[in-house]
Structures are given as C-alpha cells and as structure tokens.
Amino acid sequence: MAFVDIGFGNLISSTRLVCVAGSESAPIRRLVQDARDRGALVDCSSGKKSKAVLVTDSGHIVLSAMTPEEIEAVLAEGEANG
C-alpha cells in the first residue's frame, strides 16, 4: 500500500483516492459541506486555506493545503519509484 504526502506530515493511501480536485468551484464546495454535515470530512490543511479536495472510495472528503498540481506531482513520483 503506497501512501502520498498531502502536506504537514499527513498521508493518504493512493489506492483509496478517487479524485483530486481544486477547492474553488461551487460543486466542490457543496461536496465539502455535505461531507461536513454527515461527519465524513477530514481537514488536513492545519488551519491553512484548503487548495485541494481529495475524494476517497469510502466517501470521505479530505482537505489539503497543497494544490492539486503538487499532489499530482507527488503521485507521479510515487508511481515512478514503483
């Protein structure tokens, strides 16, 4: 099982990720609010502005202060290293 660093020492399983999206669009904001209401939101931004929203296969939503591009680079690096 490979883990991806999503900032501030927080890790997430890359095999459980379904989507990495920016946090600025209205549909993503609604997705985050719905997850907050049902208790499925995990905020890993350490008080910083959330720039990326990660959706897992379990329906949990994870907030990260890293940009989606930075997370993409970390994912690509992990795949290249095997």
Secondary structure in CASP SS format (residue, H / E / C, confidence):
PFRMAT SS
TARGET T0000
AUTHOR 0000-0000-0000
METHOD secondary structure of the structure
MODEL  1
M C 1.00
A C 1.00
F E 1.00
V E 1.00
D E 1.00
I C 1.00
G C 1.00
F C 1.00
G C 1.00
N C 1.00
L E 1.00
I E 1.00
S E 1.00
S C 1.00
T C 1.00
R C 1.00
L E 1.00
V E 1.00
C E 1.00
V E 1.00
A E 1.00
G E 1.00
S C 1.00
E C 1.00
S C 1.00
A H 1.00
P H 1.00
I H 1.00
R H 1.00
R H 1.00
L H 1.00
V H 1.00
Q H 1.00
D H 1.00
A H 1.00
R H 1.00
D H 1.00
R H 1.00
G C 1.00
A C 1.00
L E 1.00
V E 1.00
D E 1.00
C C 1.00
S C 1.00
S C 1.00
G C 1.00
K C 1.00
K C 1.00
S C 1.00
K C 1.00
A E 1.00
V E 1.00
L E 1.00
V E 1.00
T E 1.00
D C 1.00
S C 1.00
G C 1.00
H C 1.00
I E 1.00
V E 1.00
L E 1.00
S E 1.00
A C 1.00
M C 1.00
T C 1.00
P H 1.00
E H 1.00
E H 1.00
I H 1.00
E H 1.00
A H 1.00
V H 1.00
L H 1.00
A H 1.00
E H 1.00
G H 1.00
E H 1.00
A H 1.00
N H 1.00
G C 1.00
END
